[in-house]
Amino acid sequence: MSTNATTEIVPGWETVIGLEVHAELATATKLFSGAPNRFGGEPNTNIDPVSLGLPGSLPVLNEKAVELAIRVGLALHCRVQRSVFSRKNYFYPDMPKDFQISQYDLPINGEGWLELADGRRVGIERAHLEEDTGKSTHVGGGGRIHEADYSLVDYNRAGVPLIEIVGAPDLRSPEDARAYVSELRSILVAIGASDGKMEEGSMRVDCNVSVRALGETELGTRCEIKNINSLRSLGRAIVYEARRQVDLVTSGGRVEQQTRHWDEAEGSTHKLRSKEEAYDYRYFPEPDLVPVEPSDEWIESIRAALPMLPRERRRRLADEAKIETAAAALTVERGMDDLAVEAIGLGADPVRVLVHLENNLADGIGSLSAGPFAALIAMEVDGNLTSTQTKTVLAVLVADGGNPAEVATELGFEAMEAEELEVIVDSLIAEHPQDWLAFTSGDDKERKKKAGFFVGQIMKVTGGQADGRAVNELLARRADA
Amino acid sequence: MTEYTARQRISRSEVAHVADLARLSLTDQELDAFTNQLAAVLDHAADLEALDLTDVEPMIHPLPVHNVLRPDVVGETSDRNEVLSCAPSIENEQFRVPPVLGESP
């Protein structure tokens, strides 16, 4: 990905960012058993012997989770491949069997890429399947982990299928990082793989940050930041961490490879573990699960069923509206691009379509459909409605639906008849002979000034009902006569 | 006991480290015994390594079986009270555990 030199957090220093995103897959059941995959249930109700790691229980892989993982891989242009599961061993009460089943050396999805709204590509190193852990609540010590008196564990989440998407260190700013996560979330939601809710923890982001002097090509020592719960926190954590690392290096120290914890209230990160204390997970192949080898037919049928992705939708709208792809981003992000493309297809002016969608429909399109929308824009462009009147009619169509011509009539927005306008213009010309002379014989500047004067007068007389463009055309015709 | 000394393939301290990772507490005698046994296992692996295996595909599972999948259909769940009754300590329908330093890896 090309770097953006205008995004230095500390002048003269480049921040290098790579993100690991965990997303819970939208299955009905867990990865290795039939216990429900459901958020927000009563504690320890969505459990079974496999979720609890009871002796003798055996995992059986969920077909839907594999399908959703393949969807993610295809949407991220990854190589979908033969994969195996491994045991990641560690002792922590959120994993009752003392290991997490994950994928290690043979992930289901190999390298791929994601395209940001502005067209830059970010590398994807892998996207693998694994099971989620249970949820611990730390009690006492003001809720702080290190001072807790004890912890409570709820295993509802244990065994929920996750896809872990490991991004390349291609990002260079908090804005890049947020754009990447937003795009990834849009893709996951569009393909139905995950609901992508950071606030409910169904999508979680770990962030690797390092710094280097501008122009340096070697990567600096990185720190991994955990506990980031929103896009806003992600940006704040990166800025804090980049400054901390630059301060260290410029004051004669060096960055130590660490895992750090983001503290939202303090707005800072603090050390959890150093490289020496890093976990040694002793991965080994999971003997209770056999390899997954999706057939080409299965992969192709999943590919064929993929919906249009945000990137393709931006391109489609940009082509239809004859605009830059980046200019289509907001409309696609709001999910209004189908309406836009349809309205443009019905002959609506693309510029007006996008102006209304971006400026006047931020709260949603409600009952608005393409036909009435296109008809309304035609009325506006033809001068039958002023832009203010158009906005008013649009609000009614959003709230109640209906036919724009009927709505305009009900609101009393009758288009001024051409003859009626002519009568008014002619009488105004007669009333202001000096101004008219200045308009017809003055230089461009004078002409513009006087045009403004006449339009203003006409609006005053008609109570704003006249269409500005029609008035200007009429004035020009009279002057040429 | 077979003696592996000079060309030992695993050191006593490596075995102690692995035992520590597995939260196993070993006596000095056990540490010696396991070091020797593990070295013998590694020696056996080295015998296999001596073979020319360039045309042999790495085996990732002993069974010639793949894609054992189940449909995504909700099944039975465990009875919460029954499960919690097995725990040494519970609170608010959850398992109560000693304080754990740091967060989940």
Interface residues (C-beta under 8 A of the other chain):
Chain A: T27 A28 T29 S33 G34 A35 P36 E42 P43 N44 T45 N46 I47 D48 P49 L52 V60 L61 N62 E63 K64 A65 V66 R82 V84 N89 Y90 F91 Y92 P93 D94 L106 T133 S136 T137 H138 V139 G140 I145 H146 A148 D149 Y150 S151 L152 V153 D154 Y155 K226 N227 H261 L272 R273 Y279 D280 Y281 R282 P285 L289 V290 P291 V292 E293 P294
Chain B: V18 L21 A22 R23 I60 H61 L63 V65 H66 N67 V68 L69 R70 P71 D72 V73 V74 G75 E76 T77 S78 R80 V83 L84 E91 N92 E93 Q94 F95 R96 V97 P98 P99 V100 L101 G102 E103 S104 P105
